[in-house]
Amino acid sequence: MVRTVVAGLDGSPESRAAAEWAAREAKLRGLPLKIVHVWEPVPAPMAQAPLLGAETQQHWSERVPREAAEGLRLRHPGVEVSVEQLTGGAAEVLTKAAEDAELLVLGSRGLSGLGGFLVGSVGLSVVAHAERPVVLVRAGEQAADEHEADPVGIPSAATPYRPVVLGLDPAGADDSVIGFAFEAAARRATGLRVVHGWNLPPYYVYGLSADLTLHDEIARQQAATLAEALRPWRQKYPGVEVTEESRSGSPAGRLVDAAREASLVVVGRRVRRSPLGAHIGPVTHALLHHAAAPVAVVAHS
């Protein structure tokens, strides 16, 4: 069975930006694109209101994805675009749709008052539960944003891609996450910037004041561990130029900074099946809310 790139569409500007990104990704991968439109039935009293009657609901639920698909076909020739309309809770339906997808693409909700991007409850729930890669795309994201500026500083989609950024903790490195990032960089013919932020264990803090070389020794150990985790992947993808950055400090903060100059940011999410429910982790959570570039969250065991 041929997997597809799936994009969730609700007609909002952020979901339209996600659909455009998904079409570009489908072309890079040589895969078809499926637009999934989820209609959540409104309560009976609202459905009987003059402006929310069954005819109006049906009209918009059919028109929005149909017109979006027509536009995508025009702007992305060669990409096979289909539409699927489903009914139910958006988070549950989209999580289910991701099961047979190569990846699922969703939109974030724009700029927040704190200078970050808002990810709605649907997006967070899907990221926390989907076991296929999920990409979050901010509202207003355009193809030129993923590319270097032209020689005079003008954004252009005709220039080389910016690097792909991979957030990696080598102590818990997973092949599916690293492989996703290397493949993304190879498809874009760009470099891979691997960012590893680490914090000193509490029991080292007092030692640092007495021995200033301790920090340097720990830094060398962390850098060596990162290099060893990436060594087989460098050999597998010799055409991908890799930059390794292993520095002390907030992992989330370093990734958010790196995202400003990235075409895509890749992070992992460990799948945990427990009575406490699924979660995405503090680093991924911060990145989803504040990264300027599209963020791919790759679930792994």
N, C-alpha and C positions, 0 to 999 in steps of 0.2 A: 504494500500500500504506500502510495506517495504521500508524504506528509505535506501540510500546507503551512504557510505563514498566516496566522489568524489575527485580525484586528477587531477590537470591540468598538462599536460606533453607536453613539446616542444623539448625534447631531450637534454636539457642543464643539466649540473651536478646538479644545484640547483633544477630543477624540478624532477630529478631522486631521489634526497635525500627526496624531498617532497613525492614522490610516495612510497618510502620505509617506511617513517613515517606513511603514510596513511594506508599502509598494516598492520603495527603493531597495529594501532588504530582500524582498522576494526576487527582484531582478538580479541582485548580486548572487543569490543562491540558486537561481534558475528554477524557482518553485512557484506554484500558483498561490494566489492570495484569496483568502476568504474573509469577507466582511460579515461579522456577526452583530446583529441588532437585536437587543433584548427588550421585549415589551413587558413591563411589570403591570399587571391589571390594577386599575384604580378601584378604590372602594365603591360599592354600588351607589351610594348617594352622590358621589362626585361624578360617576359615569353618566348619571341621569341629568346632570346640569347641561344647559343649552350649548356651552362651548366645549364640553368634554363628552359629548355623546359618542355612541359606538361608531357612527360614520366618520366623525372627526378623528377619533383614535385610529381607526383603520387607515384613513387617508395618510396621516402623518407616519404611522409605523411602516407603511409601504413606500411612501415617497422619499423619506430621508435616506435609507440605504440604497434605493434604486438610483437616485440622482448622484449620490456619492460614488457609487460604482461606475456610473457612466463617466464622471469626471476623471476618476483614476485611470480608466482605460485610455482616455484621450491623452492624459499627461504622462502615462507610463506605457507606451506601446510595447507590445511583446509580453506583457504580464497578464496572465489569465486571471480574471477577477470574477468571483462568484459571491452571491449574497445568501445568507442564511438568517431567517427570522425565527427567534425562539421566545418562548413565554416562560416567565418565572422570576425568581429573585436574581438580580444581576450578578451578584458575587458567585452564587452557586452555579448559575448557568455558564458563566465565563470560565470558572474553574473546570467544569466538566468539558467545555469546548477545548480547553488546553490539552486535554489528555491525548488527543490524536494529532496535535499540532507540532510542527517543528519548533515554533515559539509563538507566544501570545504577546500582542502589543496593545498597550492601554495608554490613555492620556492622563497627565497630572492636571491639576486644576488652576494653574496660573500662579502669579507672584503673590506671596503673602506679605502682610505688613511688617514682618520681621526680616524681610529680604530673602526668603526662601520660597520653595515651591510647595504648594499644598497637594497632598495625595489624599484623595477621598477614602471613605471607609470601604468602598467597593474595591478600589485598587489595592489597599493594604490587605484586605481579606484574601483577594486572589493571590497576591504575592506570598502570603503566609501559608496558603493551602495547595497551590498548584505545584505539581512535581515535574513540569516542563519549564524551560526558561521563560521568564516574563520580562518584557521590556517596558519601562515607563518613559513616556515622551512628554516633555513640558509643552504647554500651550505656546503657540507662536514659533515653535521650532521649525527651521527651514533647512533645506539641503545645504545651502551655503555655510550654515553654522558649523557643519561637520568638516569643512575644508579650510585650508590655509588661505589667508587673504592673498589677492593677486599682487604683482610687484608694486603697485601704487597704493596698496592698502585697502582695496575694495573687496568686500565679500564676494566669493564666486564659487559655484559648484564645479567649475572646470579645472580648478587647481587640485593638487594632491590632498588626500585626506589628512586630517590631524591624527595624531597617534591614538591608538586604543589604550585605555588605562585599565590595568588589572589590580584590584585590591586583594592582597594575598597575605595570609598568615601561614608561613611555611610549616609551622607545627601541625596545622590541620589541613594542609593542601590536599585538594581532591582533583583527580585527573579530568573530570568532566568540566570543572570550572576553568582550569588552566587551558584545556583543549578548546573550549568555547572562545576564550580570549585570543589564543594564537590563530585560530581559524578566522576570526573576525578581522584580525590585523592582516592576515594573508589575503583575504578577499578584497580588502581595501588597498592593498599594496602599500601599507604604511607600517610604522614601527609600533612596538608594544612597550609601554611604560609600566613597569611593575612597581607598585607602591606598597611598602611594608612599614607601617607605623607600630612602634612598640613602646610599652611603658615599663619602667624598672619595677621589680617586685618591691613591696614595702620594706622588706628587711635589708635591702641594699642602700636605702636612702642615707642612713647614718654613716655607712661605710664610705660613701662618696665624699663626705666632708673631710674624712681623714686620708683618703687615697683617691686622688683625682684621676689616676690611671685606670681605676676600676670601670668607669663608664666606657672608656675607649675599648677595654677588653671585651665588655659585654656587646658593644657595637660591632666589633669584629666577628664575634660568634654569631650574632644575628645575621650579619651580611653573608657569612659563609653558609649558614643554613639556608638562606634564600637562594644563593647561587647553586647549591646542590639540588634543591627542589626544581630549579629551572633547567639544569644541565641537559637532561634527556630531551626536553622540549626544544631547546636551542638546536640540538642535533636533528630533530624531526622536522623543524621548520627553519632551515638555514637561511632562507630568504627574508626572514623577519628580523629586523634589527631590534634588539632588546636592550632597554635601559633599566637597570635595577636601582631602586632607591629604598634603602633600609635605614630609617632614622627614628630616634626616640621622639615621642610626642603622640598626640591623639591620632589614632588611625583614621577616624571619621574626618577630622579637620584636614589631614593631609590629602585624603581622597577628594574632598570637596574642592580644595585648592587645585588639585590636578585636573579636575573635571572642567575647569575653565578653558583649558587648552586641549580638550579631548574630543574625538568624534563619537566615542562610546566609552562608558565605564562598565566594567564587569566585576561583579562580586558574587560570592557564594552564599547559600542559605542551607544550613543543615536541616534535613527532614527529621522532625521529632514527633513521634506519635505517643502522646502521653495524655493523662486525664486533665492536665493543665492547659491543653490546647496548643495550637501552633503559634509560633512567633517568628519574627524575622531578624531579631538581634539588633542591638543599639547602633552598630556601625552602619548596617544596611538601612535602618530606619532613618538615621540622620542624612544619609546620602540621598535617599528617595525624596526627602523634603527640601534639600538644599543644592543638589548638583545641577549645574547649568546644562550638562550634556545628557543625552538619553542614558538610562541606567538599565543594564541587563542583570537580572537576579537569577542565578542558576542553582536550582535545588540539587542537593546531593545527599547521599546516605552518611 
